[in-house]
């Protein structure tokens, strides 16, 4: 009919995707403004890292399954630390989201959590596209995206790892990324558990 817009589901899908992308960007810019302030204010409580990491990995299972990505979990039980549960979840979601986005179909993502004495280590390893060596030194810079990630049209904003690093450091931790193009990426987050005796 004249003057009546016929539904175009492909166009609607594109618009929906853009809305989601912009919503994510606004959320991440909000987080960035928080972490770039004078101080990140943590709402501290005892956090069960084992539980939240298991829950987050499990929530990604359907998406991993859709891409036929194998997920290997080696999560030690009863690993607790003082921290901000919302920010700790954001750290793990950002890292796992990257592993999902940059791992090809039929790849593998491995997630481990271990505590040795007062040292807590979380490792997320993938068999994805990897990060060129020249890009690794810029990987935590605001809005930086490597050529490989830009070419994949993954919808990243370039600030997820900036936020992740700031939140890890606010908890007194460190984050390290090793990667090789065509072989994958290994992200290691370490915290010191001051409550461990």
Backbone as CSV, one residue per row, in Angstrom:
resi,resn,N_x,N_y,N_z,CA_x,CA_y,CA_z,C_x,C_y,C_z
1,UNK,0.842,-1.200,0.000,0.000,0.000,0.000,0.873,1.244,0.000
2,UNK,0.394,2.270,-0.715,1.124,3.532,-0.754,1.138,4.173,0.632
3,UNK,2.301,4.681,0.988,2.407,5.396,2.254,2.534,4.508,3.470
4,UNK,2.519,3.208,3.262,2.662,2.272,4.381,3.998,1.559,4.237
5,UNK,4.800,1.630,5.298,6.124,1.007,5.264,5.996,-0.489,5.514
6,UNK,6.412,-1.263,4.515,6.376,-2.714,4.677,7.520,-3.143,5.597
7,UNK,7.248,-4.065,6.506,8.317,-4.521,7.402,9.481,-5.119,6.620
8,UNK,10.660,-4.685,6.931,11.872,-5.221,6.325,12.697,-5.802,7.474
9,UNK,12.592,-7.119,7.644,13.168,-7.736,8.835,14.695,-7.685,8.835
10,UNK,15.270,-7.674,7.647,16.730,-7.556,7.588,17.154,-6.175,8.083
11,UNK,16.419,-5.136,7.635,16.723,-3.772,8.072,16.481,-3.626,9.575
12,UNK,15.381,-4.213,10.049,15.084,-4.154,11.481,16.181,-4.824,12.297
13,UNK,16.705,-5.924,11.766,17.770,-6.641,12.459,19.023,-5.773,12.564
14,UNK,19.337,-5.054,11.480,20.499,-4.161,11.485,20.296,-3.040,12.502
15,UNK,19.091,-2.453,12.497,18.780,-1.372,13.439,18.880,-1.872,14.874
16,UNK,18.333,-3.077,15.116,18.393,-3.667,16.457,19.840,-3.855,16.899
17,UNK,20.670,-4.336,15.966,22.085,-4.527,16.280,22.779,-3.228,16.620
18,UNK,22.425,-2.154,15.895,23.013,-0.841,16.160,22.572,-0.293,17.513
19,UNK,21.304,-0.515,17.847,20.796,-0.071,19.156,21.565,-0.762,20.275
20,UNK,21.765,-2.072,20.133,22.514,-2.828,21.142,23.949,-2.299,21.238
21,UNK,24.565,-2.049,20.073,25.949,-1.569,20.058,26.064,-0.207,20.734
22,UNK,25.127,0.700,20.422,25.159,2.037,21.017,24.880,1.993,22.517
23,UNK,23.959,1.109,22.921,23.671,0.946,24.349,24.916,0.477,25.090
24,UNK,25.632,-0.478,24.466,26.866,-0.985,25.067,27.916,0.122,25.144
25,UNK,28.014,0.919,24.071,28.996,1.999,24.049,28.714,3.017,25.149
26,UNK,27.439,3.386,25.310,27.059,4.342,26.354,27.407,3.790,27.729
27,UNK,27.114,2.499,27.933,27.421,1.855,29.212,28.923,1.857,29.473
28,UNK,29.713,1.526,28.428,31.160,1.462,28.608,31.760,2.856,28.799
29,UNK,31.210,3.858,28.103,31.692,5.224,28.315,31.399,5.683,29.737
30,UNK,30.247,5.264,30.254,29.903,5.579,31.638,30.895,4.923,32.586
31,UNK,31.209,3.642,32.324,32.200,2.940,33.144,33.568,3.596,33.028
32,UNK,33.907,4.032,31.801,35.206,4.670,31.586,35.317,5.962,32.381
33,UNK,34.230,6.735,32.432,34.253,7.986,33.196,34.444,7.706,34.678
34,UNK,33.896,6.565,35.128,34.071,6.181,36.534,35.527,5.822,36.809
35,UNK,36.097,4.971,35.954,37.454,4.491,36.220,38.501,5.567,35.969
36,UNK,38.161,6.602,35.199,39.129,7.667,34.956,38.992,8.811,35.958
37,UNK,38.085,8.647,36.907,37.956,9.630,37.974,39.123,9.520,38.932
38,UNK,39.063,10.287,39.995,40.162,10.293,40.952,40.361,8.925,41.595
39,UNK,39.255,8.218,41.784,39.351,6.949,42.503,38.130,6.096,42.191
40,UNK,38.360,4.820,41.980,37.242,3.896,41.800,36.760,3.501,43.185
41,UNK,35.508,3.745,43.458,34.964,3.436,44.782,34.423,2.011,44.774
42,UNK,35.077,1.159,45.533,34.688,-0.250,45.603,33.720,-0.483,46.754
43,UNK,32.659,-1.234,46.480,31.746,-1.682,47.536,32.213,-3.069,47.953
44,UNK,33.025,-3.099,48.991,33.718,-4.336,49.351,32.834,-5.303,50.121
45,UNK,32.972,-6.564,49.743,32.341,-7.664,50.474,33.155,-8.911,50.154
46,UNK,32.894,-9.990,50.859,33.561,-11.248,50.537,32.905,-11.840,49.295
47,UNK,33.704,-12.037,48.252,33.184,-12.502,46.963,33.672,-13.921,46.702
48,UNK,32.744,-14.796,46.350,33.071,-16.169,45.970,33.421,-16.170,44.487
49,UNK,34.713,-16.057,44.179,35.151,-16.003,42.784,34.794,-17.276,42.033
50,UNK,34.878,-18.404,42.719,34.557,-19.685,42.076,33.128,-19.677,41.560
51,UNK,32.218,-19.203,42.385,30.802,-19.200,42.012,30.524,-18.239,40.862
52,UNK,31.030,-16.997,40.968,30.681,-16.041,39.914,31.348,-16.397,38.589
53,UNK,32.556,-16.966,38.638,33.226,-17.355,37.397,32.497,-18.527,36.742
54,UNK,32.088,-19.501,37.558,31.289,-20.617,37.021,29.995,-20.116,36.391
55,UNK,29.320,-19.197,37.083,28.043,-18.671,36.581,28.224,-17.937,35.257
56,UNK,29.274,-17.125,35.160,29.503,-16.354,33.934,29.846,-17.280,32.768
57,UNK,30.726,-18.248,33.009,31.073,-19.194,31.942,29.832,-19.966,31.500
58,UNK,29.033,-20.407,32.460,27.813,-21.156,32.125,26.841,-20.302,31.315
59,UNK,26.774,-18.997,31.615,25.851,-18.119,30.888,26.274,-17.946,29.431
60,UNK,27.568,-18.148,29.154,28.067,-18.036,27.780,27.951,-19.346,27.001
61,UNK,27.663,-20.440,27.687,27.646,-21.762,27.045,26.799,-21.808,25.769
62,UNK,25.552,-21.256,25.777,24.750,-21.330,24.544,25.420,-20.636,23.359
63,UNK,26.072,-19.496,23.599,26.739,-18.773,22.512,27.964,-19.535,22.019
64,UNK,28.726,-20.109,22.959,29.861,-20.933,22.563,29.380,-22.132,21.746
65,UNK,28.288,-22.716,22.181,27.733,-23.884,21.495,27.321,-23.538,20.066
66,UNK,26.732,-22.343,19.884,26.312,-21.913,18.544,27.487,-21.827,17.580
67,UNK,28.671,-21.485,18.096,29.871,-21.397,17.257,30.693,-22.684,17.315
68,UNK,30.139,-23.691,17.996,30.829,-24.975,18.159,32.210,-24.787,18.802
69,UNK,32.262,-23.867,19.768,33.499,-23.627,20.519,33.480,-24.489,21.778
70,UNK,34.541,-25.257,21.966,34.655,-26.084,23.171,35.103,-25.215,24.344
71,UNK,34.506,-25.448,25.504,34.864,-24.695,26.705,35.433,-25.659,27.741
72,UNK,36.650,-25.392,28.166,37.276,-26.194,29.211,37.337,-25.370,30.494
73,UNK,36.741,-25.904,31.553,36.750,-25.207,32.849,37.606,-25.973,33.847
74,UNK,38.473,-25.237,34.518,39.253,-25.813,35.612,39.230,-24.793,36.750
75,UNK,38.081,-24.738,37.415,37.831,-23.699,38.412,37.873,-24.296,39.816
76,UNK,38.874,-23.894,40.571,39.029,-24.375,41.944,37.854,-23.897,42.795
77,UNK,37.363,-24.759,43.651,36.238,-24.409,44.522,36.686,-23.540,45.700
78,UNK,35.721,-22.777,46.216,35.909,-22.024,47.466,37.077,-21.040,47.432
79,UNK,37.215,-20.346,46.310,38.201,-19.265,46.240,37.461,-17.954,46.495
80,UNK,37.778,-17.318,47.608,37.097,-16.084,48.017,38.100,-14.952,48.172
81,UNK,37.628,-13.729,47.960,38.462,-12.553,48.201,37.561,-11.363,48.520
82,UNK,38.147,-10.353,49.131,37.429,-9.101,49.342,37.439,-8.316,48.035
83,UNK,36.258,-7.889,47.605,36.200,-7.135,46.359,34.809,-6.595,46.115
84,UNK,34.673,-5.896,45.006,33.380,-5.368,44.570,32.802,-6.361,43.575
85,UNK,31.732,-7.050,43.952,31.219,-8.146,43.135,30.811,-7.684,41.738
86,UNK,30.223,-6.501,41.624,29.792,-6.019,40.303,30.984,-5.732,39.398
87,UNK,32.023,-5.128,39.964,33.206,-4.827,39.162,33.974,-6.104,38.812
88,UNK,34.028,-7.052,39.737,34.696,-8.321,39.440,33.966,-9.067,38.325
89,UNK,32.639,-9.042,38.367,31.870,-9.656,37.273,32.176,-8.970,35.948
90,UNK,32.264,-7.633,35.971,32.561,-6.878,34.743,33.909,-7.283,34.174
91,UNK,34.906,-7.488,35.038,36.231,-7.932,34.591,36.121,-9.239,33.823
92,UNK,35.460,-10.224,34.435,35.398,-11.553,33.828,34.534,-11.562,32.570
93,UNK,33.447,-10.800,32.580,32.579,-10.723,31.396,33.339,-10.100,30.225
94,UNK,34.083,-9.032,30.483,34.852,-8.394,29.408,35.866,-9.355,28.799
95,UNK,36.579,-10.084,29.655,37.611,-11.000,29.162,36.982,-12.156,28.388
96,UNK,35.921,-12.737,28.943,35.281,-13.874,28.280,34.596,-13.441,26.983
97,UNK,34.046,-12.240,26.977,33.411,-11.706,25.774,34.423,-11.577,24.642
98,UNK,35.627,-11.107,24.960,36.680,-11.016,23.940,37.067,-12.391,23.422
99,UNK,37.201,-13.347,24.339,37.548,-14.710,23.922,36.499,-15.260,22.961
100,UNK,35.231,-14.993,23.254,34.147,-15.464,22.388,34.204,-14.779,21.023
101,UNK,34.365,-13.462,21.023,34.323,-12.699,19.769,35.455,-13.072,18.823
102,UNK,36.637,-13.339,19.381,37.808,-13.509,18.527,38.230,-14.965,18.337
103,UNK,37.408,-15.894,18.807,37.681,-17.312,18.575,36.786,-17.808,17.449
104,UNK,37.411,-18.450,16.472,36.664,-18.948,15.322,35.834,-20.167,15.687
105,UNK,34.922,-20.525,14.786,34.132,-21.744,14.974,35.071,-22.932,15.141
106,UNK,34.642,-23.883,15.973,35.391,-25.112,16.267,36.668,-24.850,17.069
107,UNK,36.758,-23.659,17.655,37.914,-23.349,18.489,37.703,-23.798,19.925
108,UNK,38.612,-23.362,20.791,38.561,-23.754,22.202,38.837,-22.546,23.092
109,UNK,38.078,-22.451,24.174,38.329,-21.446,25.212,38.495,-22.185,26.535
110,UNK,39.585,-21.910,27.232,39.858,-22.556,28.516,39.863,-21.505,29.622
111,UNK,39.149,-21.804,30.699,39.043,-20.879,31.829,39.503,-21.599,33.089
112,UNK,40.458,-21.004,33.797,40.925,-21.637,35.034,40.997,-20.613,36.165
113,UNK,40.814,-21.123,37.364,40.937,-20.324,38.589,41.659,-21.173,39.612
114,UNK,42.726,-20.622,40.169,43.444,-21.359,41.205,43.971,-20.387,42.246
115,UNK,44.065,-20.893,43.463,44.671,-20.120,44.543,45.798,-20.930,45.141
116,UNK,46.986,-20.330,45.170,48.146,-20.943,45.804,48.598,-19.995,46.906
117,UNK,48.439,-20.447,48.157,48.659,-19.597,49.329,47.777,-18.359,49.190
118,UNK,48.372,-17.172,49.134,47.523,-15.973,49.066,47.424,-15.408,47.645
119,UNK,47.908,-16.171,46.659,47.905,-15.709,45.269,46.748,-16.345,44.496
120,UNK,45.887,-15.497,43.920,44.758,-15.968,43.116,45.065,-15.679,41.651
121,UNK,44.904,-16.691,40.810,45.169,-16.511,39.372,43.977,-16.985,38.549
122,UNK,43.498,-16.099,37.665,42.442,-16.444,36.711,43.062,-16.389,35.323
123,UNK,42.905,-17.456,34.559,43.460,-17.517,33.209,42.355,-17.823,32.209
124,UNK,42.289,-17.024,31.149,41.361,-17.297,30.043,42.202,-17.416,28.778
125,UNK,42.204,-18.613,28.211,43.037,-18.898,27.039,42.137,-19.289,25.878
126,UNK,42.400,-18.711,24.702,41.576,-19.069,23.542,42.461,-19.435,22.354
127,UNK,41.832,-20.062,21.362,42.535,-20.432,20.131,42.100,-19.503,19.001
128,UNK,41.886,-18.232,19.357,41.357,-17.265,18.405,42.393,-16.703,17.449
129,UNK,42.060,-15.539,16.877,42.883,-14.959,15.814,44.199,-14.407,16.324
130,UNK,44.279,-14.139,17.626,45.506,-13.608,18.197,45.659,-12.115,17.978
131,UNK,46.671,-11.561,18.614,46.938,-10.121,18.557,48.374,-9.919,18.078
132,UNK,48.585,-9.111,17.029,49.949,-8.854,16.559,50.823,-8.264,17.669
133,UNK,52.108,-8.630,17.640,53.036,-8.193,18.682,53.081,-6.671,18.814
134,UNK,53.021,-5.963,17.669,53.103,-4.498,17.723,51.866,-3.877,18.364
135,UNK,50.758,-4.633,18.387,49.528,-4.119,18.994,49.454,-4.395,20.492
136,UNK,50.193,-5.397,20.956,50.080,-5.805,22.360,50.418,-4.670,23.320
137,UNK,51.421,-3.862,22.959,51.826,-2.794,23.886,50.805,-1.664,23.966
138,UNK,49.853,-1.644,23.037,48.810,-0.607,23.043,47.456,-1.137,23.509
139,UNK,47.400,-2.424,23.848,46.114,-3.111,23.986,45.224,-2.520,25.080
140,UNK,45.824,-1.873,26.085,45.022,-1.307,27.180,44.724,0.187,26.986
141,UNK,45.148,0.733,25.849,44.905,2.153,25.601,43.455,2.384,25.181
142,UNK,42.929,3.545,25.561,41.542,3.880,25.217,41.324,3.868,23.708
143,UNK,40.235,3.247,23.283,39.766,3.239,21.894,40.732,2.575,20.924
144,UNK,41.747,1.870,21.462,42.689,1.198,20.562,42.121,-0.144,20.140
145,UNK,42.096,-0.378,18.829,41.703,-1.691,18.305,42.713,-2.076,17.241
146,UNK,43.166,-3.319,17.286,44.136,-3.766,16.291,43.457,-3.888,14.928
147,UNK,44.263,-3.906,13.885,43.708,-4.062,12.532,42.910,-5.351,12.414
148,UNK,43.377,-6.410,13.067,42.669,-7.692,12.987,41.275,-7.584,13.575
149,UNK,41.142,-6.912,14.720,39.822,-6.808,15.347,38.908,-5.890,14.552
150,UNK,39.467,-4.824,13.972,38.639,-3.928,13.154,38.119,-4.655,11.922
151,UNK,38.970,-5.490,11.330,38.574,-6.188,10.109,37.478,-7.214,10.342
152,UNK,37.329,-7.678,11.580,36.335,-8.716,11.856,34.944,-8.149,12.133
153,UNK,34.823,-6.828,12.221,33.507,-6.230,12.467,32.833,-6.841,13.699
154,UNK,33.577,-6.928,14.787,33.038,-7.562,15.990,32.240,-6.610,16.857
155,UNK,32.207,-5.351,16.496,31.390,-4.407,17.252,32.019,-3.937,18.545
156,UNK,33.327,-4.161,18.712,33.984,-3.706,19.927,34.127,-2.197,19.954
157,UNK,34.256,-1.657,21.156,34.359,-0.202,21.308,35.797,0.261,21.514
158,UNK,36.689,-0.665,21.839,38.071,-0.282,22.074,38.344,0.230,23.475
159,UNK,37.357,0.115,24.374,37.595,0.574,25.753,37.362,-0.521,26.788
160,UNK,36.932,-1.691,26.348,36.659,-2.781,27.287,37.877,-3.172,28.105
161,UNK,39.038,-3.297,27.442,40.248,-3.697,28.163,40.809,-2.560,29.011
162,UNK,40.569,-1.318,28.584,40.967,-0.168,29.408,40.233,-0.211,30.744
163,UNK,38.931,-0.448,30.660,38.100,-0.553,31.864,38.527,-1.750,32.703
164,UNK,38.744,-2.886,32.033,39.123,-4.116,32.735,40.406,-3.917,33.536
165,UNK,41.418,-3.332,32.909,42.707,-3.111,33.587,42.531,-2.198,34.800
166,UNK,41.756,-1.128,34.637,41.541,-0.193,35.747,40.839,-0.877,36.913
167,UNK,39.860,-1.727,36.610,39.123,-2.417,37.672,39.991,-3.467,38.365
168,UNK,40.819,-4.169,37.580,41.748,-5.138,38.175,42.703,-4.416,39.124
169,UNK,43.271,-3.304,38.663,44.241,-2.570,39.482,43.587,-1.939,40.706
170,UNK,42.309,-1.567,40.590,41.594,-1.028,41.753,41.477,-2.070,42.855
171,UNK,41.520,-3.350,42.469,41.488,-4.451,43.438,42.898,-4.891,43.835
172,UNK,43.910,-4.103,43.451,45.286,-4.439,43.799,45.864,-5.551,42.958
173,UNK,45.230,-5.837,41.819,45.659,-6.944,40.979,46.441,-6.507,39.752
174,UNK,46.819,-7.498,38.952,47.529,-7.251,37.697,46.855,-8.037,36.581
175,UNK,46.977,-7.534,35.356,46.471,-8.253,34.189,47.565,-8.275,33.135
176,UNK,47.753,-9.445,32.540,48.798,-9.632,31.532,48.186,-10.369,30.344
177,UNK,48.565,-9.960,29.142,48.057,-10.616,27.939,49.222,-11.074,27.079
178,UNK,49.247,-12.369,26.770,50.192,-12.939,25.811,49.392,-13.396,24.603
179,UNK,49.947,-13.227,23.421,49.185,-13.602,22.239,50.101,-13.868,21.057
180,UNK,49.605,-14.696,20.142,50.316,-14.974,18.902,49.292,-15.061,17.782
181,UNK,49.549,-14.322,16.712,48.605,-14.289,15.591,48.400,-15.693,15.035
182,UNK,47.139,-16.058,14.866,46.795,-17.360,14.304,46.780,-18.496,15.305
183,UNK,47.241,-18.229,16.539,47.287,-19.292,17.549,46.398,-19.008,18.750
184,UNK,46.221,-17.728,19.090,45.323,-17.424,20.200,45.914,-16.474,21.220
185,UNK,45.132,-16.272,22.260,45.462,-15.279,23.289,45.298,-15.873,24.676
186,UNK,46.173,-15.461,25.575,46.164,-15.929,26.954,46.096,-14.707,27.872
187,UNK,45.003,-14.586,28.635,44.833,-13.464,29.559,44.977,-13.985,30.984
188,UNK,45.879,-13.365,31.746,46.122,-13.790,33.126,45.843,-12.623,34.069
189,UNK,44.925,-12.845,34.996,44.613,-11.852,36.028,45.043,-12.432,37.372
190,UNK,45.774,-11.643,38.142,46.229,-12.109,39.456,45.830,-11.124,40.546
191,UNK,45.359,-11.684,41.647,45.032,-10.898,42.836,45.772,-11.485,44.027
192,UNK,46.047,-10.636,45.004,46.570,-11.106,46.286,45.404,-11.147,47.257
193,UNK,45.175,-12.311,47.847,44.091,-12.467,48.816,44.621,-12.146,50.204
194,UNK,44.334,-10.936,50.651,44.864,-10.478,51.943,44.213,-11.191,53.118
195,UNK,43.073,-11.844,52.874,42.372,-12.541,53.958,42.858,-13.966,54.145
196,UNK,43.738,-14.425,53.237,44.189,-15.815,53.321,45.172,-15.979,54.473
197,UNK,44.961,-17.045,55.237,45.863,-17.323,56.366,46.532,-18.668,56.165
